[in-house]
Every structure is written in C-alpha cells, then in structure tokens.
Amino acid sequence: MNHRKTVWITGASSGLGLHTAMAFRDDGWQVVAGARSFGSHPDAIEGVTCLPLDVTSEDSIRAFCEQAAAVAPPDALVQCAGMLVLGSCEETETEEFRRVMDTNYLGMVRMNRAVLPLMRRNGGGKIVLFSSINGLLGIPFQSAYTASKHAIEGYAECLSMEVKPFGIQVMLVEPGDHRSGSDKYRPHAAAMSSSSPYAAAYESATARIHHDESTGSDPDILGRKIAKTLDRKRIPFRKRIASPDQHAAVWIHRFLGARVNSAILRKYYIK
Ligand SMILES: NC(=O)c1ccc[n+]([C@@H]2O[C@H](COP(=O)([O-])OP(=O)(O)OC[C@H]3O[C@@H](n4cnc5c(N)ncnc54)[C@H](OP(=O)(O)O)[C@@H]3O)[C@@H](O)[C@H]2O)c1
C-alpha cells in the first residue's frame, strides 16, 4: 500500500515550478508535474510523473486530472504556471493583458475548480498558489503581470474562507526575484520599440528587472522551503520568500503608502 503523500504541480518544466517539484521528490513525495512541454518530454524530471498540461484549456486540465488521479489523488496542489508580458500600460495590447490573465489567474481558477471536488472527497488537502511580491505592489512596465498577481491575492482570500470547512488549506507564495526563470516566458509587448515615447524609461526598467532576476535568490532554497512547509499540519496563509530589501519594499508600501513607495521604486527602476 502506498503511504507516500502526493503533490500535483503545474508549470513544473522550468524555473521555480521545476525546483519545487524536485524538492518535493527529494523529500519523498510522489510528484505529478504538469506543463505544456511535457507533451514531448514525458521523462523531463527524473523520479517525477510528467504529464502534458495547458492551464488555459479546460480539456487539457480534464485530461491531466484523469491521468494524474490514476497515479494518486492529490494531497497537495501547487500552482506555479505563469508568464508575463513586459510593456507600458499604453502600448500593451488588450490581447496581451488577456493572455497573462488567462494563464496566471484564470489558469489557477480552472485548476482549482477541477481539483477541489477530489480534495473534498478525500476529506482535505493543501492548495499553494504562486503569487509574487508583485501581488502586493506594482513596478513599472509589468502591469499585466502585476494585475494578474493582485487578482490571485484577492481570489485566494475568498477561496481559503470557503474551503476551510472541508479541511482544505490555502497558501499564497510570494517570491521576490529568483534565478532560473526562462526569458521565453517574459516577452516584450509587440508594440514596444525604440520609437516608443517610453523607450528610455522602458530600457532602464527592463535592464533592472533582468539584472535583479538573474542575480536573484536560489530557486532550490525556495523549493525546499515550500516542501518543508507542506509537511506541517497547519500551513500559513502567506509565505513570502524574498530578500531583505524586497521585504522592506512591502513594508514601505503598506505602512508609508503607495505614493512614497512609487517615488522610491520609480527612482530605482527608471534612471
Ligand atoms: N522567478 C522569479 O523571480 C519569480 C518571482 C515571483 C514569482 N514568480 C512566479 O513563480 C512561477 C514560476 O515562474 P519562474 O519565473 O520561476 O518560471 P518560468 O521559467 O517563467 O516558467 C514558467 C512555467 O510556467 C509554465 N506555463 C506557462 N504557461 C503555461 C500554460 N498555459 N499551461 C501550463 N503551464 C504553463 C511553463 O511551462 P510550459 O511552457 O512547458 O507549459 C513553465 O514551466 C510563476 O507563477 C511566477 O509568476 C517567479
């Protein structure tokens, strides 16, 4: 009889999702990982069941859940699938906003709708939603991503209250900058060009964003922290995993207000 706990993880082909999947596996969990690219790479992660999953498609989610449930129903669901589009608010197309929202926010909504009945039937479970420091405050030229992460934060508060009576706990993970994310999930908005009225500010801010991510914290440590936290009987509603200056930015935003925070962040990102 299999006594290992099982976690299902979305967006596990790259970045923090991949490192989190490996951390759970190394802690002895049975891991079922989902991502679009697993369709052509089913053996992508040693010791992990890798299944194709597109969180923007109800059909793909249904097929993933059927195959994953045949491995084992989830004790935990960890949702990492995400992307962003860099661009000014003015020049980012509505369709580009929609794509980010559809993946980051509605992707989680769809997955939860599919998995909650299974967890209720099993008498409980843990749901981890990857937000970001950008779920708490905005930075220039990441408005689509910031809006999607703010949506996740509000949604998670509602979800946790509703599912508590069923023994289901919800945790938001709010990472600061971490290494290993792939540039292919950070396209520039199609309209951004050297003739944009925002070109100089955009170049400065995106260079800063790129630098901070490529020199960011260790993704292995984040993965291990999440796996360790999920071993606890009770998990916190928020888990911020960030550098001291990013913790400080959240504190300033909350206690000194968005105006002071904006002045500091504007200076930081736009030279
Ligand atoms: N890296 C950071 O510094 C940082 C900071 C704060 C928050 N986060 C959050 O952490 C999560 C992971 O980001 P990352 O930067 O570490 O990784 P990443 O390298 O950007 O990887 C993104 C992952 O999402 C998957 N994905 C994208 N669209 C998908 C879709 N429609 N259906 C299923 N999977 C999809 C990708 O897999 P496929 O292309 O194979 O589908 C890939 O595995 C995201 O939610 C991100 O917002 C990251």
Ligand as a Chemical Component Dictionary entry (heavy atoms), coordinates in Angstrom:
data_LIG
# 
_chem_comp.id                   LIG 
_chem_comp.type                 NON-POLYMER 
_chem_comp.pdbx_formal_charge   0 
_chem_comp.three_letter_code    LIG 
# 
loop_
_chem_comp_atom.comp_id 
_chem_comp_atom.atom_id 
_chem_comp_atom.alt_atom_id 
_chem_comp_atom.type_symbol 
_chem_comp_atom.charge 
_chem_comp_atom.model_Cartn_x 
_chem_comp_atom.model_Cartn_y 
_chem_comp_atom.model_Cartn_z 
_chem_comp_atom.pdbx_ordinal 
LIG N1  N1  N 0  11.370 33.724 -10.999 1  
LIG C1  C1  C 0  11.027 34.689 -10.170 2  
LIG O1  O1  O 0  11.866 35.518 -9.769  3  
LIG C2  C2  C 0  9.603  34.783 -9.668  4  
LIG C3  C3  C 0  9.290  35.790 -8.745  5  
LIG C4  C4  C 0  7.973  35.878 -8.275  6  
LIG C5  C5  C 0  7.019  34.971 -8.695  7  
LIG N2  N2  N 1  7.353  34.010 -9.589  8  
LIG C6  C6  C 0  6.290  33.085 -10.018 9  
LIG O2  O2  O 0  6.784  31.756 -9.985  10 
LIG C7  C7  C 0  6.163  30.978 -11.010 11 
LIG C8  C8  C 0  7.261  30.341 -11.873 12 
LIG O3  O3  O 0  7.981  31.388 -12.531 13 
LIG P1  P1  P 0  9.511  31.210 -12.957 14 
LIG O4  O4  O 0  9.989  32.537 -13.410 15 
LIG O5  O5  O -1 10.289 30.573 -11.884 16 
LIG O6  O6  O 0  9.436  30.128 -14.122 17 
LIG P2  P2  P 0  9.450  30.242 -15.723 18 
LIG O7  O7  O 0  10.814 29.844 -16.169 19 
LIG O8  O8  O 0  8.921  31.542 -16.172 20 
LIG O9  O9  O 0  8.454  29.042 -16.090 21 
LIG C9  C9  C 0  7.094  29.218 -16.304 22 
LIG C10 C10 C 0  6.429  27.860 -16.227 23 
LIG O10 O10 O 0  5.035  28.025 -16.461 24 
LIG C11 C11 C 0  4.624  27.064 -17.420 25 
LIG N3  N3  N 0  3.497  27.569 -18.189 26 
LIG C12 C12 C 0  3.386  28.746 -18.862 27 
LIG N4  N4  N 0  2.194  28.812 -19.484 28 
LIG C13 C13 C 0  1.536  27.649 -19.168 29 
LIG C14 C14 C 0  0.284  27.109 -19.531 30 
LIG N5  N5  N 0  -0.584 27.769 -20.336 31 
LIG N6  N6  N 0  -0.075 25.908 -19.020 32 
LIG C15 C15 C 0  0.783  25.212 -18.223 33 
LIG N7  N7  N 0  1.991  25.672 -17.875 34 
LIG C16 C16 C 0  2.364  26.871 -18.352 35 
LIG C17 C17 C 0  5.854  26.802 -18.289 36 
LIG O11 O11 O 0  5.811  25.504 -18.872 37 
LIG P3  P3  P 0  5.447  25.143 -20.411 38 
LIG O12 O12 O 0  5.884  26.249 -21.303 39 
LIG O13 O13 O 0  6.166  23.854 -20.630 40 
LIG O14 O14 O 0  3.960  24.959 -20.397 41 
LIG C18 C18 C 0  6.962  26.859 -17.249 42 
LIG O15 O15 O 0  7.100  25.600 -16.621 43 
LIG C19 C19 C 0  5.265  31.947 -11.784 44 
LIG O16 O16 O 0  3.956  31.875 -11.285 45 
LIG C20 C20 C 0  5.875  33.305 -11.473 46 
LIG O17 O17 O 0  4.927  34.346 -11.562 47 
LIG C21 C21 C 0  8.616  33.900 -10.096 48 
# 
loop_
_chem_comp_bond.comp_id 
_chem_comp_bond.atom_id_1 
_chem_comp_bond.atom_id_2 
_chem_comp_bond.value_order 
_chem_comp_bond.pdbx_ordinal 
LIG N1  C1  SING 1  
LIG C1  O1  DOUB 2  
LIG C1  C2  SING 3  
LIG C2  C3  SING 4  
LIG C2  C21 DOUB 5  
LIG C3  C4  DOUB 6  
LIG C4  C5  SING 7  
LIG C5  N2  DOUB 8  
LIG N2  C6  SING 9  
LIG N2  C21 SING 10 
LIG C6  O2  SING 11 
LIG C6  C20 SING 12 
LIG O2  C7  SING 13 
LIG C7  C8  SING 14 
LIG C7  C19 SING 15 
LIG C8  O3  SING 16 
LIG O3  P1  SING 17 
LIG P1  O4  DOUB 18 
LIG P1  O5  SING 19 
LIG P1  O6  SING 20 
LIG O6  P2  SING 21 
LIG P2  O7  DOUB 22 
LIG P2  O8  SING 23 
LIG P2  O9  SING 24 
LIG O9  C9  SING 25 
LIG C9  C10 SING 26 
LIG C10 O10 SING 27 
LIG C10 C18 SING 28 
LIG O10 C11 SING 29 
LIG C11 N3  SING 30 
LIG C11 C17 SING 31 
LIG N3  C12 SING 32 
LIG N3  C16 SING 33 
LIG C12 N4  DOUB 34 
LIG N4  C13 SING 35 
LIG C13 C14 SING 36 
LIG C13 C16 DOUB 37 
LIG C14 N5  SING 38 
LIG C14 N6  DOUB 39 
LIG N6  C15 SING 40 
LIG C15 N7  DOUB 41 
LIG N7  C16 SING 42 
LIG C17 O11 SING 43 
LIG C17 C18 SING 44 
LIG O11 P3  SING 45 
LIG P3  O12 DOUB 46 
LIG P3  O13 SING 47 
LIG P3  O14 SING 48 
LIG C18 O15 SING 49 
LIG C19 O16 SING 50 
LIG C19 C20 SING 51 
LIG C20 O17 SING 52 
# 
